[in-house]
Structures are given as C-alpha cells and as structure tokens.
Amino acid sequence: MTSFERRSDPLAVRIYHAALHEGQPLPAAPLFLLGDAHVDLPLEATYLEALEGLGSGDRDALVSRPD
C-alpha cells in the first residue's frame, strides 16, 4: 500500500509505503494535509464496517475463501 503527498512550492514529494501480508490486518495509513500535518486513517476498521453494510451477495463476491 502506498500513499503520497506532492507539494509544488517548494517542490517536494513525501511517500508512505507499507507492505501488506495476507491474513494480517490493514495498517493505518496517513492522509497528508497542509504543512506537515497528517491524520492516520484506520483502514482495517473502515473496511470491516463497510463490509458489514453490504448484502450477503455483494459481500460474498468480495471476500475470498480458501478452498
């Protein structure tokens, strides 16, 4: 997973990269704001909450199950 911030004045790029591993929870990811500020987005909790709101047909289409 990769997130980045690009500034034009002065020109700068900041990159956040985290390796994802099967079976492990998604890490929090920074959402870069103005200046040096950022907020961490709780990706795992957000994903699980969104998944709960889906109907079973849509949820089954997104969730893979080992054979």
C-alpha positions in Angstrom: 0.0 0.0 0.0 1.4 3.4 -0.9 0.3 6.9 -0.1 2.0 10.1 -1.2 2.0 13.9 -0.9 3.2 16.2 -3.6 3.9 19.9 -2.9 4.6 22.4 -5.7 6.0 25.3 -3.7 8.6 24.2 -2.7 8.6 21.1 -4.9 8.6 18.1 -2.6 7.2 14.6 -2.5 6.6 12.5 0.6 5.9 8.8 0.3 4.5 6.3 2.8 4.7 2.7 1.9 3.7 -0.4 3.9 3.9 -4.0 2.9 0.6 -5.9 3.1 0.6 -9.5 4.1 -2.3 -12.0 3.6 -4.2 -12.7 6.8 -2.8 -9.6 8.5 -5.0 -6.5 9.3 -4.6 -3.5 7.1 -2.3 -0.9 8.7 -3.4 2.7 9.4 -2.4 5.0 6.5 -1.6 8.7 6.7 -3.7 11.2 4.9 -1.4 14.2 4.3 -2.9 17.6 5.0 -1.4 21.1 4.7 2.1 21.6 6.0 3.5 18.7 8.0 0.1 17.7 9.4 -1.5 14.3 8.7 -4.2 12.1 10.2 -4.0 8.3 10.3 -6.9 6.6 8.6 -7.9 3.3 10.3 -8.2 1.2 7.1 -8.9 -2.1 8.7 -11.8 -0.8 10.9 -13.2 1.2 8.0 -13.0 -1.8 5.6 -14.7 -4.1 8.1 -17.5 -1.6 8.8 -18.2 -1.1 5.1 -18.2 -4.9 4.5 -20.8 -5.3 7.2 -23.1 -2.9 5.4 -23.1 -4.9 2.2 -25.7 -7.5 1.4 -24.6 -11.1 1.6 -24.3 -11.5 -2.2 -22.0 -8.5 -2.6 -20.0 -9.4 0.5 -19.5 -13.0 -0.8 -18.3 -11.6 -4.1 -15.6 -9.5 -2.4 -14.5 -12.0 0.3 -12.3 -14.8 -0.9 -12.5 -18.1 1.0 -9.8 -20.7 0.8 -10.8 -24.0 -0.8 
